[in-house]
Structures are given as structure tokens and as C-alpha cells.
Amino acid sequence: MNPRVMAHPANLQGRDFIVGDLHGHPDALRTLMDHVGFDYDMDRLFSVGDLVDRGPNSAGALDLLDAPWFYPVLGNHDAMLLATLNLGHLREMRREEAQRTAAYADLFARNGGWDWFRPYRMDEEPCERWRSALSQVPLVRIVDAENTAPAGRFQVLHAELAAEREDGVAVLWNDADLNDAEHPRWQEPHQVIGYDATGTWEDHLLWGRSLRYALSHEIPIVPAALSRTYVGHTITPPREGRLLQVAGHVFLDTGAAHLDQAERYRDQGLTLFCHQEQQGWMATATDMESVTLGNAPAL
């Protein structure tokens, strides 16, 4: 089982960058890193997950897992790949874990994962390397700045920390609860919008789309005492150069999955955001655009 939460100290020497869903486009990431003058000795790169699928080079994106400056969280596509890599170990798992692994592996097949993975399935070396590395990737990373960084504490996860309640959609996690990797809420079963099934919060952080559902259906959103939380999962292109920011969540999946369909998705691409500098850049198929934070409507 993957760790739930990992904590990191403030970066007092360099900058912290967060990249949106990569989806097999490591070359676009390198272009962005060159653009910002990424310092491989001082800077850190956090990822909201979904390294694989959709794009042309999922294997190249997985190579980032070996980089000492790279700090990813698990995305739902990464979790589906990990489950597929774990199918040979079902007998070693508890019944519930084995069932969840089989279900996620089935989702990997249904979401087109085999389109890129098929040539590697019998190659033990990369499969075991990827399995070992992905098994150590947490669901949440917390950078506790302790009032030393200009922009303060932040956390990185894949989907969201919000769910449905009678009075609307509520952000049910706050900083204190999120610090506790053993909080009882983690195992709370509930219907997860986006997963379209009953799951726990381990599933919700990978699949949840309650905030985006609330915005599109004009459902009230009840915030919590939550530091800035960078997420991906749901494609949300910037509006007039502004990233969607709602209830403490900043949406960084700006559509890298569609980089190879530029004629149809001209306003989408891969976004890299600097936490300390409070600005970011989106690489489209043809251009580089500056982006900032905003509170634009989702739709």
C-alpha cells in the first residue's frame, strides 16, 4: 500500500514548482523547466500525478521517478498502472487489497493503458523498477513552510479534498486532519463523484470531482481551514491567463493530455507553477503562455 502523506521542509535555498498532469509528455516539461531556468541543485519539482497514458512517452515520464529533485503524488492513472504491475502479487495481499488491485487493473485496461504498456509487459526490468518506485509515491505531499516561505504552507494531491453534504459540497479536510496519515476519515466509505462507485478517501483523492461538479451545477461550496492545495485530474484550461482557484484548491491540469491534438485544443497544454513567485507558465503545442491565480468560473 502506498504511503498516504509525506511531509517536506520549506525550501530555503531554491524554488518549489508544481506541474500539472503530465500524461506522457516529459519533453513539454523539459521545455518549461528550461524556460524558468530550473536549478537542479536548489529547486524542487512537485507533480500532481498522472504521469502516464494519453501522450506519446509514458515510459519517459516514469523515468522522472528516479530524479532526486522530483516529488510526485499518485494520480489515478498511475494507480491503475501500479495495480496492473501488482497483479502477480495478489496472493500476498489481504482480500480487500487484492480486490481493489484487480478493480484498478481492470480500469487501466478500460482507459487505454495497454496502448502504450503492451510492449513492456514481458520486460521484467522496467516493470519491477516502475512497480517499486510507484509503490513509494504518496497520495499527499505537504510542504510546511513554518512562516519562512513567502507564500506559506502548501500541499499537493491529485484530485480534491471535498465531498457532498446536505448543505452543498464541503471541503472536509483541514490542515490538521491532513497532517494525520491515520485519521479515521481515510477509511470512510462514500460515493465518489468521478470514481462513480463507493470508495474510501484513498480513492477520492485519486478520482474525486465534487468541486467541479458543484461549480457546474451552482451548488454551494463550504470551505475549510485549508492551506493552498495544488491539484490536477480534471482538465481546467486557464481563463484569460488565470488558473481556477476555489476553496483552497488550485487546478493545474490544463490539458497536457491534448497536446497532440493542437488543432482542436489550442487553449490547452502543460502548466508549471512556482509557489514562491506566484506565477506559472503553460506550454501549448505552439506557444508559451504566462498564467496567474484567479477565481474564474470553471465553465
DRENDO-1510 file (C-alpha; in Angstrom, 1 decimal, always signed):
<recs>
REC; n; res; u; v; w
REC; 1; MET; +0.0; +0.0; +0.0 .
REC; 2; ASN; +1.3; +3.5; -0.9 .
REC; 3; PRO; +2.0; +5.9; +1.9 .
REC; 4; ARG; -0.8; +8.4; +2.4 .
REC; 5; VAL; +1.1; +11.6; +3.4 .
REC; 6; MET; +4.7; +12.8; +3.2 .
REC; 7; ALA; +5.9; +16.0; +4.8 .
REC; 8; HIS; +8.7; +18.2; +3.5 .
REC; 9; PRO; +10.5; +21.2; +5.0 .
REC; 10; ALA; +10.4; +24.6; +3.4 .
REC; 11; ASN; +12.8; +25.2; +0.6 .
REC; 12; LEU; +15.1; +28.0; +1.8 .
REC; 13; GLN; +17.7; +27.8; -1.0 .
REC; 14; GLY; +15.6; +27.4; -4.1 .
REC; 15; ARG; +12.1; +27.4; -5.6 .
REC; 16; ASP; +9.2; +25.0; -5.5 .
REC; 17; PHE; +7.5; +24.3; -8.8 .
REC; 18; ILE; +4.3; +22.2; -9.2 .
REC; 19; VAL; +3.4; +20.7; -12.6 .
REC; 20; GLY; +0.0; +19.6; -13.8 .
REC; 21; ASP; -0.9; +16.2; -15.1 .
REC; 22; LEU; +1.9; +15.1; -17.4 .
REC; 23; HIS; +0.2; +12.3; -19.3 .
REC; 24; GLY; +3.2; +11.1; -21.2 .
REC; 25; HIS; +4.7; +14.5; -22.2 .
REC; 26; PRO; +8.1; +14.7; -20.5 .
REC; 27; ASP; +9.5; +16.8; -23.4 .
REC; 28; ALA; +7.0; +19.5; -22.7 .
REC; 29; LEU; +8.0; +19.5; -19.1 .
REC; 30; ARG; +11.7; +19.9; -20.1 .
REC; 31; THR; +10.8; +22.8; -22.3 .
REC; 32; LEU; +9.1; +24.5; -19.3 .
REC; 33; MET; +11.9; +23.8; -17.0 .
REC; 34; ASP; +14.4; +25.3; -19.4 .
REC; 35; HIS; +12.1; +28.3; -19.8 .
REC; 36; VAL; +12.1; +29.0; -16.0 .
REC; 37; GLY; +15.8; +28.3; -15.5 .
REC; 38; PHE; +15.1; +25.3; -13.2 .
REC; 39; ASP; +18.1; +24.8; -10.9 .
REC; 40; TYR; +18.6; +21.1; -10.5 .
REC; 41; ASP; +20.6; +21.5; -7.3 .
REC; 42; MET; +18.4; +24.0; -5.5 .
REC; 43; ASP; +14.8; +23.9; -6.9 .
REC; 44; ARG; +12.2; +21.2; -6.4 .
REC; 45; LEU; +9.5; +19.9; -8.7 .
REC; 46; PHE; +6.3; +18.6; -7.3 .
REC; 47; SER; +3.8; +16.8; -9.5 .
REC; 48; VAL; +0.0; +16.4; -9.1 .
REC; 49; GLY; +0.3; +12.9; -10.6 .
REC; 50; ASP; -0.9; +11.2; -13.8 .
REC; 51; LEU; +2.5; +10.7; -15.3 .
REC; 52; VAL; +1.3; +8.1; -17.7 .
REC; 53; ASP; -1.3; +7.4; -20.5 .
REC; 54; ARG; -2.7; +9.7; -23.3 .
REC; 55; GLY; +0.6; +11.1; -24.5 .
REC; 56; PRO; +3.5; +9.7; -26.6 .
REC; 57; ASN; +6.1; +8.9; -23.9 .
REC; 58; SER; +4.7; +7.4; -20.7 .
REC; 59; ALA; +7.9; +5.4; -20.1 .
REC; 60; GLY; +10.0; +8.6; -20.4 .
REC; 61; ALA; +7.6; +10.3; -17.8 .
REC; 62; LEU; +8.2; +7.4; -15.5 .
REC; 63; ASP; +11.9; +7.9; -15.7 .
REC; 64; LEU; +11.4; +11.1; -13.7 .
REC; 65; LEU; +10.7; +8.9; -10.7 .
REC; 66; ASP; +14.5; +8.4; -10.4 .
REC; 67; ALA; +15.3; +12.2; -10.3 .
REC; 68; PRO; +16.3; +13.5; -6.8 .
REC; 69; TRP; +14.5; +16.8; -7.5 .
REC; 70; PHE; +11.2; +15.2; -8.5 .
REC; 71; TYR; +8.4; +14.8; -5.9 .
REC; 72; PRO; +5.2; +13.3; -7.3 .
REC; 73; VAL; +1.9; +12.2; -5.8 .
REC; 74; LEU; +0.0; +9.3; -7.1 .
REC; 75; GLY; -2.7; +10.1; -9.8 .
REC; 76; ASN; -5.5; +7.7; -10.7 .
REC; 77; HIS; -3.7; +6.7; -14.0 .
REC; 78; ASP; -0.5; +6.0; -12.0 .
REC; 79; ALA; -2.6; +3.9; -9.5 .
REC; 80; MET; -4.1; +1.9; -12.3 .
REC; 81; LEU; -0.7; +1.2; -13.8 .
REC; 82; LEU; +0.6; +0.2; -10.3 .
REC; 83; ALA; -2.3; -2.2; -9.9 .
REC; 84; THR; -1.5; -3.8; -13.2 .
REC; 85; LEU; +2.1; -4.2; -12.2 .
REC; 86; ASN; +0.9; -5.8; -8.9 .
REC; 87; LEU; -1.3; -8.4; -10.5 .
REC; 88; GLY; +1.4; -11.0; -10.0 .
REC; 89; HIS; +1.4; -10.4; -6.3 .
REC; 90; LEU; -2.3; -10.8; -5.5 .
REC; 91; ARG; -1.7; -13.9; -3.3 .
REC; 92; GLU; +0.4; -11.8; -1.0 .
REC; 93; MET; -2.3; -9.2; -0.4 .
REC; 94; ARG; -5.2; -9.1; +2.0 .
REC; 95; ARG; -8.6; -9.8; +0.4 .
REC; 96; GLU; -9.7; -6.2; +0.3 .
REC; 97; GLU; -6.4; -5.0; -1.1 .
REC; 98; ALA; -6.4; -7.8; -3.8 .
REC; 99; GLN; -10.0; -6.8; -4.8 .
REC; 100; ARG; -9.0; -3.2; -5.1 .
REC; 101; THR; -5.9; -4.0; -7.1 .
REC; 102; ALA; -7.9; -6.2; -9.6 .
REC; 103; ALA; -10.5; -3.4; -10.0 .
REC; 104; TYR; -7.9; -0.8; -10.7 .
REC; 105; ALA; -6.1; -3.1; -13.1 .
REC; 106; ASP; -9.4; -3.5; -15.0 .
REC; 107; LEU; -9.8; +0.3; -15.1 .
REC; 108; PHE; -6.2; +0.5; -16.6 .
REC; 109; ALA; -7.3; -1.7; -19.5 .
REC; 110; ARG; -10.6; +0.2; -20.0 .
REC; 111; ASN; -8.8; +3.6; -20.0 .
REC; 112; GLY; -6.4; +2.6; -22.8 .
REC; 113; GLY; -3.3; +2.0; -20.6 .
REC; 114; TRP; -2.3; -1.1; -22.7 .
REC; 115; ASP; -2.0; +1.1; -25.7 .
REC; 116; TRP; +1.5; +2.2; -24.5 .
REC; 117; PHE; +2.2; -0.5; -21.9 .
REC; 118; ARG; +1.9; -3.6; -24.1 .
REC; 119; PRO; +5.5; -3.6; -25.4 .
REC; 120; TYR; +6.8; -3.5; -21.8 .
REC; 121; ARG; +4.6; -6.2; -20.2 .
REC; 122; MET; +7.1; -9.0; -20.6 .
REC; 123; ASP; +10.1; -6.8; -19.8 .
REC; 124; GLU; +10.8; -7.5; -16.1 .
REC; 125; GLU; +13.4; -4.8; -15.5 .
REC; 126; PRO; +11.4; -1.7; -16.2 .
REC; 127; CYS; +8.2; -3.2; -14.8 .
REC; 128; GLU; +9.8; -4.1; -11.5 .
REC; 129; ARG; +11.6; -0.7; -11.4 .
REC; 130; TRP; +8.3; +1.1; -12.0 .
REC; 131; ARG; +6.4; -1.0; -9.5 .
REC; 132; SER; +9.0; -0.4; -6.8 .
REC; 133; ALA; +9.1; +3.4; -7.4 .
REC; 134; LEU; +5.3; +3.9; -7.7 .
REC; 135; SER; +4.8; +1.9; -4.5 .
REC; 136; GLN; +6.6; +4.6; -2.6 .
REC; 137; VAL; +4.7; +7.6; -4.1 .
REC; 138; PRO; +2.3; +9.1; -1.6 .
REC; 139; LEU; -1.2; +10.4; -2.0 .
REC; 140; VAL; -0.4; +13.8; -0.4 .
REC; 141; ARG; +2.8; +15.8; +0.0 .
REC; 142; ILE; +2.8; +18.7; +2.5 .
REC; 143; VAL; +5.4; +21.5; +2.5 .
REC; 144; ASP; +5.2; +23.1; +5.9 .
REC; 145; ALA; +6.8; +26.5; +5.4 .
REC; 146; GLU; +6.6; +27.4; +9.1 .
REC; 147; ASN; +6.1; +31.1; +8.0 .
REC; 148; THR; +9.5; +31.1; +6.3 .
REC; 149; ALA; +8.4; +30.9; +2.7 .
REC; 150; PRO; +6.8; +33.9; +1.0 .
REC; 151; ALA; +3.7; +32.0; +0.1 .
REC; 152; GLY; +3.4; +29.8; +3.2 .
REC; 153; ARG; +2.4; +26.1; +3.5 .
REC; 154; PHE; +1.1; +24.2; +0.6 .
REC; 155; GLN; +0.1; +20.6; -0.2 .
REC; 156; VAL; -0.1; +18.6; -3.4 .
REC; 157; LEU; -2.5; +15.8; -4.3 .
REC; 158; HIS; -4.2; +14.6; -7.4 .
REC; 159; ALA; -8.0; +15.3; -7.3 .
REC; 160; GLU; -9.6; +17.1; -4.3 .
REC; 161; LEU; -10.5; +17.2; -0.6 .
REC; 162; ALA; -14.2; +17.9; -1.0 .
REC; 163; ALA; -17.3; +15.8; -0.9 .
REC; 164; GLU; -21.1; +16.2; -1.0 .
REC; 165; ARG; -23.1; +17.2; +2.1 .
REC; 166; GLU; -26.7; +18.1; +2.7 .
REC; 167; ASP; -25.9; +21.8; +2.6 .
REC; 168; GLY; -23.8; +21.6; -0.6 .
REC; 169; VAL; -20.2; +20.4; -1.3 .
REC; 170; ALA; -17.9; +20.8; +1.6 .
REC; 171; VAL; -14.1; +20.8; +1.9 .
REC; 172; LEU; -14.0; +18.2; +4.6 .
REC; 173; TRP; -10.2; +18.2; +5.3 .
REC; 174; ASN; -8.3; +20.9; +7.0 .
REC; 175; ASP; -4.5; +21.2; +7.6 .
REC; 176; ALA; -4.6; +19.5; +11.0 .
REC; 177; ASP; -6.6; +16.5; +9.7 .
REC; 178; LEU; -4.4; +16.2; +6.6 .
REC; 179; ASN; -1.3; +16.0; +8.8 .
REC; 180; ASP; -2.6; +12.8; +10.3 .
REC; 181; ALA; -2.0; +9.8; +8.0 .
REC; 182; GLU; -4.0; +7.6; +10.3 .
REC; 183; HIS; -7.1; +9.9; +10.6 .
REC; 184; PRO; -10.2; +7.7; +10.7 .
REC; 185; ARG; -11.7; +9.7; +7.7 .
REC; 186; TRP; -9.3; +8.0; +5.4 .
REC; 187; GLN; -11.3; +4.7; +5.5 .
REC; 188; GLU; -14.7; +6.4; +5.4 .
REC; 189; PRO; -16.8; +4.7; +2.6 .
REC; 190; HIS; -18.9; +7.0; +0.4 .
REC; 191; GLN; -20.0; +7.5; -3.2 .
REC; 192; VAL; -17.2; +9.3; -5.1 .
REC; 193; ILE; -18.2; +11.5; -8.0 .
REC; 194; GLY; -15.6; +10.8; -10.7 .
REC; 195; TYR; -15.0; +7.3; -9.5 .
REC; 196; ASP; -18.7; +6.6; -10.0 .
REC; 197; ALA; -18.6; +4.0; -7.2 .
REC; 198; THR; -18.3; +3.7; -3.5 .
REC; 199; GLY; -14.8; +4.1; -2.3 .
REC; 200; THR; -12.7; +5.5; +0.6 .
REC; 201; TRP; -10.9; +8.8; +0.8 .
REC; 202; GLU; -7.8; +7.0; -0.7 .
REC; 203; ASP; -10.0; +6.6; -3.8 .
REC; 204; HIS; -11.5; +10.1; -3.5 .
REC; 205; LEU; -8.1; +11.8; -3.6 .
REC; 206; LEU; -7.4; +10.0; -6.9 .
REC; 207; TRP; -10.8; +10.4; -8.6 .
REC; 208; GLY; -13.0; +13.0; -6.9 .
REC; 209; ARG; -14.7; +15.7; -8.9 .
REC; 210; SER; -17.1; +17.1; -6.4 .
REC; 211; LEU; -15.8; +20.7; -6.6 .
REC; 212; ARG; -16.0; +20.8; -10.4 .
REC; 213; TYR; -19.5; +19.2; -10.2 .
REC; 214; ALA; -20.6; +21.9; -7.7 .
REC; 215; LEU; -19.3; +24.7; -9.8 .
REC; 216; SER; -21.0; +23.5; -13.0 .
REC; 217; HIS; -24.3; +22.9; -11.1 .
REC; 218; GLU; -24.3; +26.0; -9.0 .
REC; 219; ILE; -24.1; +24.0; -5.7 .
REC; 220; PRO; -22.9; +25.9; -2.6 .
REC; 221; ILE; -19.3; +25.1; -1.7 .
REC; 222; VAL; -18.4; +25.1; +2.1 .
REC; 223; PRO; -14.6; +25.8; +2.5 .
REC; 224; ALA; -12.4; +24.7; +5.4 .
REC; 225; ALA; -9.2; +26.0; +7.1 .
REC; 226; LEU; -7.0; +24.6; +4.3 .
REC; 227; SER; -3.7; +25.9; +3.0 .
REC; 228; ARG; -3.3; +26.2; -0.7 .
REC; 229; THR; -3.7; +22.8; -2.3 .
REC; 230; TYR; -2.5; +22.1; -5.8 .
REC; 231; VAL; -4.5; +19.5; -7.7 .
REC; 232; GLY; -5.0; +18.2; -11.2 .
REC; 233; HIS; -7.2; +15.4; -12.5 .
REC; 234; THR; -9.9; +17.5; -14.2 .
REC; 235; ILE; -8.9; +19.4; -17.3 .
REC; 236; THR; -9.4; +23.1; -16.5 .
REC; 237; PRO; -7.8; +25.5; -19.0 .
REC; 238; PRO; -6.9; +28.9; -17.7 .
REC; 239; ARG; -9.4; +31.7; -18.4 .
REC; 240; GLU; -7.8; +34.9; -19.6 .
REC; 241; GLY; -4.5; +33.7; -18.2 .
REC; 242; ARG; -5.9; +32.8; -14.8 .
REC; 243; LEU; -5.9; +29.3; -13.2 .
REC; 244; LEU; -9.1; +28.2; -11.4 .
REC; 245; GLN; -8.7; +28.6; -7.7 .
REC; 246; VAL; -11.7; +27.6; -5.5 .
REC; 247; ALA; -12.0; +26.6; -1.8 .
REC; 248; GLY; -8.2; +26.5; -1.4 .
REC; 249; HIS; -7.7; +24.2; -4.5 .
REC; 250; VAL; -5.6; +25.4; -7.5 .
REC; 251; PHE; -6.4; +23.4; -10.6 .
REC; 252; LEU; -3.2; +22.7; -12.6 .
REC; 253; ASP; -4.4; +20.1; -15.2 .
REC; 254; THR; -4.7; +22.5; -18.1 .
REC; 255; GLY; -4.9; +19.7; -20.8 .
REC; 256; ALA; -1.5; +18.3; -21.5 .
REC; 257; ALA; -3.3; +15.1; -22.5 .
REC; 258; HIS; -4.4; +17.0; -25.6 .
REC; 259; LEU; -1.1; +18.4; -26.7 .
REC; 260; ASP; -1.1; +16.1; -29.7 .
REC; 261; GLN; -4.4; +17.5; -30.8 .
REC; 262; ALA; -3.5; +21.1; -31.2 .
REC; 263; GLU; -5.9; +21.9; -34.0 .
REC; 264; ARG; -8.8; +21.0; -31.6 .
REC; 265; TYR; -7.4; +22.1; -28.2 .
REC; 266; ARG; -5.5; +25.3; -28.9 .
REC; 267; ASP; -6.0; +26.7; -25.4 .
REC; 268; GLN; -4.7; +23.6; -23.6 .
REC; 269; GLY; -1.3; +22.5; -22.6 .
REC; 270; LEU; +1.1; +21.6; -19.7 .
REC; 271; THR; +1.3; +24.1; -16.8 .
REC; 272; LEU; +4.3; +24.6; -14.4 .
REC; 273; PHE; +3.6; +26.9; -11.4 .
REC; 274; CYS; +6.1; +28.4; -9.0 .
REC; 275; HIS; +4.7; +28.6; -5.5 .
REC; 276; GLN; +7.2; +31.2; -4.2 .
REC; 277; GLU; +6.8; +33.5; -7.2 .
REC; 278; GLN; +3.1; +33.1; -7.5 .
REC; 279; GLN; +3.2; +32.7; -11.3 .
REC; 280; GLY; +3.2; +30.0; -13.8 .
REC; 281; TRP; +3.7; +29.1; -17.5 .
REC; 282; MET; +1.7; +26.9; -19.8 .
REC; 283; ALA; +3.3; +25.2; -22.8 .
REC; 284; THR; +0.8; +24.6; -25.6 .
REC; 285; ALA; +1.6; +22.8; -28.8 .
REC; 286; THR; +2.8; +26.1; -30.4 .
REC; 287; ASP; +3.4; +28.7; -27.7 .
REC; 288; MET; +4.4; +29.5; -24.1 .
REC; 289; GLU; +1.9; +31.5; -22.1 .
REC; 290; SER; +2.1; +33.1; -18.6 .
REC; 291; VAL; -0.6; +32.2; -16.1 .
REC; 292; THR; -1.5; +33.5; -12.7 .
REC; 293; LEU; -4.0; +32.6; -10.0 .
REC; 294; GLY; -7.6; +33.6; -10.2 .
REC; 295; ASN; -11.2; +32.8; -9.2 .
REC; 296; ALA; -12.7; +32.5; -12.7 .
REC; 297; PRO; -15.7; +30.3; -13.1 .
REC; 298; ALA; -15.0; +26.7; -14.1 .
REC; 299; LEU; -17.3; +26.7; -17.1 .
</recs>
